C-alpha cells in the first residue's frame, strides 16, 4: 500500500526486494498503546488473550457497543477467513457473551487473508474497541521518500478499505508533504494539510494537525520506517481519531529501541526465517523445490535466475554472508532441510572474503551429521578452492562438484525433477 501511494504521487517507488533487510511490525493493540503514549487519540481499546478474557473485558468496558478484531500481522483481516471456517477477522459486538463466542472462534486459529497466503497466520489475541461512528474517513501516513531523502506525510480525504483503489485511480487525491527531518512539521504545514483534506471546523482542523505532528514525533524518536493510519476518522461527535494503525521499525535501530523490539511476535513470522536470524543468515522462503546456499546477495539472486533459466524453481533465498563458519553452514542445511518440498540443494560459493574450505567443511559435516539424502550440487570458486575440492573428494560422500555455473544449475534442476 505504501509503495502504491508513493508511485501514485510520482514519487519513485521504494522497492521491497527479498534480501537482507526486514522491518519489525507490531500488532494493532500495541500500535494503539504506542499512539496513546504520545497523546494521539484513538478509540478506547483493550486486548484479550483468551475467550474468558474477552468476556471479562466486555463486561467491564463501560459500553456494549464494541468491535472485536483478530490480532494478526496482515492486512485484509475484515475480508479474511479462519481455517475453521469462521468468516471475517473484524466483527461488531453487542454483548459480553457474543465477545466471548467470537473470541473462541478466533483465538488459537489461523486467519487467512490476501496477504498471508493459504497457510494463514495464528491469532493469539483479539482487541476489543469502543464503537465510534465516523462521519468521514481519511488516510494519513508518515513514510521515507528516497527521492527527496526526507520523510513525507502522505494524506488523502478518501480513507478506509479502498485507499489502494484511490491511489491507483485518482492519484490527484493524494497529498504529499515533505517533512524537515530535524524540525518536523510546523504548525502552519500541519494545519495546511488538515484544511486541504477538508476537515470542516477549526476544532477538527486543529485536532488533525496535532495528530500529524505527533505521528512524526513517534516516527522520528522510535526509528520507524512507516506509520500508516487508515482510517483517520472525523466522528459524528466532532472528534478526530486514529481508528487503525500500522507501524514498521528499522531493524538497525534495535540497539536503541529495546522497548519497541521487545514487542516482536515471532509466531507471526516464518519459523525457518526466525531460525536463520539466530545465525545471521539472510533467508527468505520461496515456493520452489531447489534449496540454495550462496554467499553474497548478488550471487544469490543470480543463482536463482540461472536455476529459473534451466527450468528450475528455487525454494529460498539464502545468503550466508562473508563470515560463515562450518557451524553456520550446518545450520543453513538444517533450515533448508526443514522444508519437505526441497528435492535438491545447490551450494554456490565464490570465495573472496569467504574461504571455500570453510564451506566445504560445513557441507561435509552437515551431510554426515544430518544423514543427507537430498541430492547435493556444489560449486566452489575462489579462496582456498583447491583445498575445498580436495576435502570434498576425500570425504567419499555423494556430492556433485562443478566448476561451471550453468552446468551446476542444470544438474540441480535435473536432480530436483528426478523421483527419489
Steps between C-alpha positions, in 0.01 A plus 500: 500500500766749599694424182189552287436838661854612432464400135165673474660830595778460243742421781741219408366180651712363782545144381480218747748237389533160661836530666683615803265749666188439700296755689326428828121518499287508815141406573216749484444503876871574549475779244206649689698494824793674330275765346331567835837535673569798271156651554359389166126435542348161413181321594533334841644154439595200718673178399373154600705183466230243573121474458468536878705821487276630221190434711651681800621796291160539331316490835723770647541716189225748583305454178349205314564652157841358416713377211710183530810467281728201449859596579694362204782676315330516161279735304152413381391349831139608458468307175704201613386165637624256762608145426204381713262663251415811703471800270660837570761620747305814599146493645253720684422384854179576691546296819773349719384150411530576131853630559593173671342288224677687219833501687474120533469474120802725445758432772715196430392485136675615182361799313542484124503827305626619162829587669562184705473245220312175541689398816364798694633636829410399851277731705619509861294797616205723417452870561172638626440864412218745557285555196537856373300614198706676231340788315794500261805275458845629400838341440832614649849351493855602583749337263857536381540637146830417333453759226497794742708312759257607768188378676165594347144524625268327254131576550168460324140596560406154371600260775361164606513159340545620140798736533694276255239571235520873569878498450464312173195671348516858634862576597416870513304423819828423677668793679875461564682740733880483556607518864817659635678208670616695805225761539201287407172645378441863586161613631436675170586193291295260712199730504531557126473125435196474728328779307585344163349172616173677576463482877196719556559699816794679660479253788531189280768666288703567813449142621613355168803730483602398852474132402720552193768666712490230767516224242823646369633531855445124545651430157814698585550393862422131450694446174189404308505418130125542461198620696173445319163616640206362307251627571559828675140580587302812572220362716140615522569651843780723367807300601794411276623148577754251367274201443768257378878518484788315337860554609834388360836547675860493377683186619825697502363698795434198722795587725333827605133400474495209745144575613370491144682184395383323815155510334610268218266203455691218330182290476409729211824425313614200302679261742783434255566874462497544878754217537720648226518834679655327803804419285504833310395321183303703247218260414175551312268207440370451144269247334741283298674166562873579458667608822765771447802577720704790361732772630416856399159641416590573138630149434195358678266692269704395195489137617123508520483656152719225353289229664191659345676520164550123509139431594547473876333677790699617806359414841667791672736794498790423737809719533745365760703821481876538513560369849340156488656215699450123472246534781290764323515298178361199688226721646419618148462139385268425792282794398493389136413143595218613729298558183359169372461636146880535449604238242861609440749747650731731306801645684658782298795675666744762373785526749612858533477580867344157546734200503377210286658242731285628789191448286622154397551403864148617581352317203675174596405533866136574414485210253636258760321626811163546333528179296417702192287316245416800279733522194768764552668709227803708605684772310797657680716772340762731649700506823618154612313346206747215444502405867121503507470272197749258653303487824184412310681238292659340809167489684370225276153650521258513209540866414481632142790748455503753214711792378252652253191682627274393214602134527450502877159665477386263228597200715318642804185539289525148357552348845195685634292359217627144549276288728674401821 
